[in-house]
């Protein structure tokens, strides 16, 4: 894909998100910000866990398994 196209599409989505945020009531904005914060924390934890797993599983051995379905 064209790099400029992707940049502009991401910018458009960001502006759309900000516009929707402006019309939300304050109580919903607070809940949304807490949910977004929780999601960011979860994603960060998953990424860190995945990175550390990759480092520890490099030395693992893979064995071929034959399964007879007859």
Secondary structure by P-SEA (a helix, b strand, c coil): ccaaaaaaaaaaaaaaaaaaaaaccaaaaaaaaaaaaaaaaaaaaaaaaaaaaaaaaccbbbbbbbbbcc
